[in-house]
Amino acid sequence: MAWITTNNIKGDIFGGITAGIVALPLALAFGIQAFSGINDPSAASLGALAGLVGATMLGFFASLFGGTHSQISGPTGPMTVVTASLVSGAWAVSGGSISTVLISMSLAGIFCGLFQILFGVIKIGKYVRYIPYPVLSGFMSGIGVIIILQQLYPLIGAKSNGSMIDLIVNYPSTIGENFSLIALLLGLGTIIIIQFFPLITKKVPSTLVALIIMTIIAVFCKVDETLTIGTIPSGLPMPFFAKENVSLAGLDWAVILKSSIIPGLTLAGLGSIDTLLTSVVADNITKTKHNSNQELIGQGAGNFIASLFCGLPGAGATMRTVVNVKSGGRTQISGMVHALFLLTVLLGLGSLVKYVPLSVLAGILITVGWGIIDFKGFKDLLKIPRADAVVLIVVFLVTVFVDLLTAVGIGMIIACILFMKRAGDLVEGSYSSAEMTNFDKESPWQDESGIPENIKHKIYIQRLNGPIFFGSITRFQEVMHDVPDNVKVVIIRMRLVNFMDQSGLYAMETAIKDLQARSIMVLMTIIQPQPLYMLTSMKLIPETIAENHTFKTFEDCTKFLKDLQL
């Protein structure tokens, strides 16, 4: 394939192995979480195996066929939460049949892969940018809370069953009935190591350090086998229809297929969003540009093959991708190396994984859930537009207490209705019969000629010609990303920006900080009242941009540049 190159082979190998080390405990933890809702002695080992198979198969084939150079794919929080709901539902409906659970999960993952391939073929990837920040913030924060609530049970040595309300209401009684002090200490020790080990060094993944240390302690303390993963079958994975514990006889295929299609579509939607957001993160770090539709095809192929072998469906994983890039990974080879590393674990080290305590994996997932919660979004609730705050809170609550897909749907509907109202108000407010004023005369053709010729090549002018909102930030980010390296000053002209939402505000903040990190000075001219309120209430002015770097007219900005002596 065209992307295969050996120019960065050392970096790709090192990045892939490092990402694989980080992915190992997460694959085990997400897999066990997915099977936490079934009451069977083999649940933990089945889950761990599903997590490893999913991370291996998806990681390899998503990289092979995908469109993001350095992305690492595997089980993720949102995908695992949906899979866990599917698994527990199949277990309840079937009356406790492992065979039905594995078939239902595999078929849902296969449908997920097919839907994602379809999304890529019909080029739906570009529409992900129209999801507003408050919807994503509320959704991801809800996922984080769900993960934490579910892991509070294995943290004390108990099983987590039921809805979110049940988990909250029943926790006090569970502590009284099924409390294990050693499980709690191992879980808390895991959290402490993950949080504080990076203060010593960041070269070794803290999750792996915590996993190894706490597992060794558990072995010396002779922790009860019921509190550990148990034996994971070694060897090459088999297709779901060829497994010993799967029977295809006597099944109501119409019911199973019907119950797998909707979860498959949900997984495809969430996985696509999760993946393309991670692709954007990878682009920002590596200064490259991904092919969103090709990436969806690659993710679909990976999820299809992984699910065929009873692997956990997944998506592009942000943390693992960042680790890969920071460790030198630059091409899809790094993602394939990461998968091959996990394959060696699957083939040869399964017997060692059986000693890992479930509370240790719970501790790992609690830190993952905590990291997913958008504390910045909640902290800014009273500063952002009220409509954005309402959307964020509604999506968050619906995600936690109702359903993930419903949450995204409701959030998008509310956001679209509110945006249409805003757009109508802005258009109505722009109608005027007044004569031309000095304010109207500012234009690139009239006032930028005052910039001295000897410094023009050092200045980049970004003219914003309308609202900065969730539907326009992608183009804004692309333009700001393309600022030449020889530029010393970027001037952002805000005269025609009459509205800025939370998505636009955060995009502006990121762009400004990225420019400043490149030692580029950022100036702003003529900021209208609503954007000015947003910038000042969030303290971008004066903490990120000094007040003397904002100007009421472009002439004032020109005078500043002349005095600056670039």
PyMOL commands that set and color helices and strands:
alter all, ss='L'
color gray80, all
select helices_A, chain A and resi 9-34+43-65+77-93+98-121+125-130+133-151+154-156+164-177+181-199+206-220+225-227+240-242+253-286+292-308+318-326+332-348+350-353+358-372+375-379+386-401+404-430+438-441+444-450+453-458+473-481+502-517+529-537+540-544+547-549+554-564
alter helices_A, ss='H'
color red, helices_A
select strands_A, chain A and resi 73-74+315-316+459-463+489-493+521-525+550-551
alter strands_A, ss='S'
color yellow, strands_A
deselect
rebuild
show_as cartoon
